[in-house]
């Protein structure tokens, strides 16, 4: 019997950008998630985020520039948390931050501003309710990052036909000791 962690699934061949050249991942038979069953996701218990495959996959996808897919991964976890409470608010903030990344790829700065502003407010609300450090993240740091994005939305440097592009100048870096 092996003590090795299961390998992460391979990254998709593209990230979905509405209006882009790639098929919708779940709605199109050519989509990279077509026909896959969505299994139930367990909520994160007592800040044990390091053992949550859905949370870690969302972080991995976000950091690699797969903002739509990160959003989807965290959304299932947000639902598992009943869409209420500090952990759900933090997850919703991450979802909004990922949505801001999608809007950067779409070239929609107004959408970037609104999603990033909402992410900052959700991070701040979660911090007020449950403390500065949650799910391995410093919520003060990420609230400030989201506000900076809202003030000065990045412009997608990649060509519109590029299958994946990181648009933020930071990575999510959950830490076990913060």
C-alpha positions in Angstrom: 0.0 0.0 0.0 1.4 3.4 -1.0 1.3 6.6 1.1 1.6 8.8 -2.0 -1.1 11.4 -2.7 -3.0 10.9 -5.9 -1.7 12.9 -8.9 -3.6 16.0 -9.8 -5.6 15.6 -13.0 -3.9 17.1 -16.1 -4.7 20.7 -16.8 -7.3 21.2 -19.6 -6.2 22.1 -23.1 -7.7 25.6 -22.8 -9.5 27.8 -20.3 -13.0 28.8 -21.2 -13.5 32.5 -22.1 -17.1 33.5 -23.1 -17.0 34.7 -26.7 -13.7 33.0 -27.3 -12.8 30.4 -29.9 -13.1 27.4 -27.5 -16.3 25.4 -26.8 -18.1 25.7 -23.5 -16.5 23.0 -21.3 -19.8 21.4 -20.1 -22.4 22.5 -22.6 -20.6 21.5 -25.8 -19.8 17.9 -26.8 -16.4 19.3 -27.8 -15.9 20.8 -24.3 -13.1 19.5 -22.1 -15.5 18.6 -19.3 -18.3 17.3 -21.6 -20.1 14.3 -20.1 -18.2 14.2 -16.8 -20.2 13.6 -13.7 -19.9 16.1 -10.9 -19.3 14.2 -7.7 -20.3 15.6 -4.4 -17.8 17.8 -2.7 -17.2 17.7 1.1 -17.1 21.0 3.0 -13.8 22.0 4.6 -14.0 21.1 8.3 -12.1 23.1 10.9 -9.9 24.9 8.4 -8.5 21.6 7.1 -8.1 23.1 3.6 -4.9 21.2 2.8 -7.0 18.0 2.6 -9.7 19.5 0.3 -9.2 18.4 -3.3 -11.7 20.9 -4.6 -10.0 23.8 -2.8 -6.5 22.8 -3.9 -7.6 22.1 -7.5 -9.2 25.6 -7.6 -5.9 27.2 -6.4 -3.9 25.1 -8.9 -6.3 26.1 -11.8 -6.3 29.8 -10.7 -2.5 30.0 -10.5 -2.2 28.4 -14.0 -4.6 30.9 -15.6 -7.7 28.7 -15.8 -10.0 31.2 -14.1 -13.3 29.8 -15.4 -12.4 26.3 -14.3 -11.1 27.6 -10.8 -14.4 29.3 -10.4 -16.2 26.0 -11.1 -14.1 24.1 -8.6 -14.7 26.6 -5.8 -18.4 26.9 -6.6 -19.0 23.3 -5.8 -17.2 23.9 -2.5 -19.2 27.0 -1.8 -22.4 25.0 -2.3 -21.1 22.3 0.1 -20.7 25.1 2.7 -24.4 26.1 2.3 -23.4 29.5 0.6 -23.4 31.1 4.0 -20.9 31.9 6.7 -17.2 33.0 6.7 -15.8 30.0 4.8 -18.5 30.3 2.1 -17.9 34.1 1.9 -14.2 33.5 1.5 -14.9 30.9 -1.3 -17.3 33.3 -2.9 -14.5 36.0 -2.8 -12.2 33.6 -4.6 -15.0 32.8 -7.1 -15.3 36.6 -7.8 -11.6 37.0 -8.1 -11.5 34.2 -10.7 -14.5 35.8 -12.5 -12.4 39.0 -12.6 -9.7 37.0 -14.4 -12.3 35.8 -17.0 -13.3 39.4 -17.5 -9.7 40.4 -18.1 -9.4 37.7 -20.8 -12.7 39.0 -22.3 -11.3 42.6 -22.4 -14.1 43.9 -20.1 -12.5 46.3 -17.5 -15.9 47.2 -16.0 -16.5 43.5 -15.2 -13.0 43.2 -13.8 -13.7 46.2 -11.5 -17.1 44.9 -10.3 -15.9 41.3 -9.6 -12.7 42.4 -8.0 -14.5 45.0 -5.7 -17.0 42.3 -4.7 -14.1 39.9 -4.0 -12.4 42.4 -1.7 -15.7 43.0 0.2 -16.2 39.3 0.7 -12.7 38.8 1.9 -13.1 41.7 4.4 -16.5 40.3 5.6 -15.1 36.8 6.1 -12.1 38.3 8.0 -14.4 40.3 10.3 -16.4 37.2 11.1 -13.7 34.5 11.5 -10.3 36.2 11.6 -7.5 37.3 9.3 -6.1 33.9 8.4 -8.4 31.4 6.8 -7.9 28.5 4.3 -4.2 29.3 4.4 -4.7 32.8 3.1 -4.1 36.2 4.7 -7.4 37.9 4.0 -6.0 41.4 4.5 -3.4 40.7 1.8 -5.9 39.3 -0.7 -8.5 42.1 0.0 -5.8 44.6 -0.8 -4.9 42.7 -4.0 -8.5 42.6 -5.1 -8.9 46.3 -4.5 -5.8 47.0 -6.5 -7.2 45.0 -9.4 -10.5 46.9 -9.1 -8.7 50.3 -9.2 -6.4 49.4 -12.1 -7.6 46.4 -14.0 -4.9 44.4 -15.8 -5.0 44.1 -19.6 -4.7 40.7 -21.1 -1.2 40.5 -22.6 -1.9 37.3 -24.4 -3.4 37.2 -27.9 -7.2 36.6 -27.8 -6.7 33.2 -29.4 -4.2 32.1 -26.7 -5.7 29.0 -24.9 -4.4 30.0 -21.4 -2.9 33.1 -19.9 -2.2 34.3 -16.4 -3.5 37.8 -16.1 -2.6 38.6 -12.4 0.8 39.5 -11.1 0.4 37.2 -8.1 -0.4 33.6 -7.2 -2.6 32.3 -4.5 -0.2 30.8 -1.9 -2.1 29.1 0.9 0.2 28.4 3.8 -0.2 26.0 6.7 1.4 28.5 9.1 0.4 32.1 8.5 
